[in-house]
């Protein structure tokens, strides 16, 4: 069914200058892993194996991250540092990566359209790496959405309630709730003017899209900010068929903002990194006892 995940990763990350002057924002570390690695982990957990990355100029370190580094691996071979590469080696063994370059920054819709040749004629997921999502109580956000797609077979966007003072920063949906936390979309607005928003349900960086979205994007005129907005294309798809919005289970951090990035780092250190460290120590003790 859904086997590929598209990662639009061509943006400049200007909110984190000067750090992003020479480093892709998707490679900014949250504790000890870059942002995009969290997204790839989430996609693998959802059963996806094809990672399709839309890159831009100056993004070579992103490509290198999911490849072997023979010099480094030779240097740490046989030392206690080698186990630190365990996660990235597992990812490289579990998925394959393809890349295409977006030559112009013309909005998220255009970035997704750029990935068409990597995706082909099949439903696919989209992950925006600067939205870091975690759910320690169960399946990740993308796994939840893939399960919904198996039931409804239509495009799905992830949404969450956002305070009124922040809603103008997002694409916003309105629609009829058809089941708990699932809405049939009847309207979508990209970054509405304050006071005109149709609801407080904001779209975040997780999508399941059917392949007809490519034809719709090709016929979508530039919208907010002069860019080709995926929100406008999805509204057209909703009017002619069906688009669902899903209020997901879990927590999302806006790592495109400094505040959200710091919050994500603190959370991941306390709730993920330290637990992993403790597990590694327990595994070492268990191995020492058995030997």
Buried (B, 14 or more C-beta within 10 A) or exposed (E): EBBBBBBBBBBBBEBBEEEBEEBBBBBBEBBEBBBBBBBBBBBBBBEBEBBBBBBBEBBEEBBEBBEEEEEEEEEBEEEEEEEEBEBBEEBBEBBEBEBBEBEEEBBBBBBBBBBBEBBEEEBBBBBBBBBBBBBEEEBBBBBBBBEBBEEBEBBBBBBBEBEEEEBBBBBBBBBEEEEEEBBBBBEBBBBBEEEEBBBBBBBBBBBBBBEBBBEBBEEBEBBBEEBBBBBBBBBBBBEEEBBBBBBBEBBBBBBBBEEBBEBBBEBBEEEBBEEBEEEEEEEEEEEEEEE
